[in-house]
Amino acid sequence: MKNIVIKVEGMKCSGCENRIEKSLLNLEGIKKVSASYENGTVMVELSKHINSNMIKERLEILGFPVIGEKL
C-alpha cells in the first residue's frame, strides 16, 4: 500500500526501536514498522489508509518527538 518515513529524535538504542515497533504495530492499518536509531527514522508500511497524525501522536507519547515526515 503506502509507506511513510518519519524522522524522530530521542532513539538511542535497539530497545527504543523495539518499543516503537511494538507500539505502532498495535495501531489498526499498520502492516509493518522498521525503526532505526542510527538514522533517527521510523518506516511505516500501511495496509490501509490511516491518518498519519495518529502515528505521530503515538511517537510523541512514547517520548520520541517527530521532526519530519516523507510520504
KOLMITI-509634 format. One line per 5 residues: for each residue x, y, z of C-alpha. Coordinates in Angstrom, 2 decimals, always signed. Example, Ala and Ser with C-alpha at 12.3 -4.5 7.8 and 13.67 -1.06 7.14 Angstrom:
+12.30:-4.50:+7.80 | +13.67:-1.06:+7.14
***
This chain:
+0.00:+0.00:+0.00 | +1.73:+3.18:+1.19 | +4.97:+3.80:+3.07 | +5.69:+6.71:+5.38 | +9.14:+7.62:+6.71
+9.08:+9.68:+9.89 | +12.15:+11.44:+11.30 | +12.24:+11.40:+15.11 | +14.54:+12.47:+17.92 | +15.49:+10.57:+21.03
+16.12:+7.00:+19.83 | +19.35:+5.85:+21.41 | +19.35:+2.04:+21.19 | +17.71:-1.08:+19.82 | +15.40:-1.08:+22.84
+13.96:+2.22:+21.60 | +13.49:+0.68:+18.16 | +11.64:-2.31:+19.63 | +9.43:-0.11:+21.78 | +8.39:+1.99:+18.79
+7.83:-1.02:+16.54 | +5.67:-2.89:+19.06 | +3.60:+0.17:+19.89 | +2.91:+1.21:+16.31 | +2.05:-2.33:+15.23
-0.86:-2.17:+17.68 | -2.48:+0.58:+15.58 | -5.05:-0.71:+13.10 | -3.95:-0.26:+9.50 | -0.22:-0.65:+10.09
+1.29:-3.68:+8.38 | +4.99:-3.26:+9.17 | +7.25:-0.94:+11.17 | +11.01:-0.59:+10.97 | +12.69:+1.86:+13.35
+16.37:+2.83:+13.09 | +18.04:+4.64:+15.97 | +21.18:+5.12:+13.86 | +19.21:+7.06:+11.22 | +16.59:+8.50:+13.56
+13.83:+7.21:+11.30 | +10.69:+5.12:+11.55 | +9.43:+3.49:+8.33 | +5.76:+2.55:+8.46 | +4.05:+0.37:+5.86
+0.29:+0.84:+5.84 | -2.21:-1.88:+4.93 | -4.96:+0.72:+4.57 | -5.31:+4.48:+4.80 | -4.93:+5.90:+8.30
-4.33:+9.43:+9.49 | -0.58:+9.94:+9.92 | -1.31:+12.19:+12.90 | -2.26:+9.06:+14.86 | +1.23:+7.68:+14.25
+2.89:+10.97:+15.16 | +0.85:+11.26:+18.37 | +1.83:+7.72:+19.40 | +5.52:+8.52:+18.82 | +5.24:+11.72:+20.86
+3.52:+9.83:+23.72 | +6.39:+7.33:+23.68 | +8.84:+10.23:+24.07 | +10.15:+10.47:+20.51 | +9.42:+13.95:+19.09
+8.63:+13.97:+15.36 | +10.78:+16.35:+13.35 | +9.74:+15.41:+9.80 | +7.76:+13.13:+7.52 | +8.22:+11.83:+3.99
+5.45:+10.07:+2.09
***
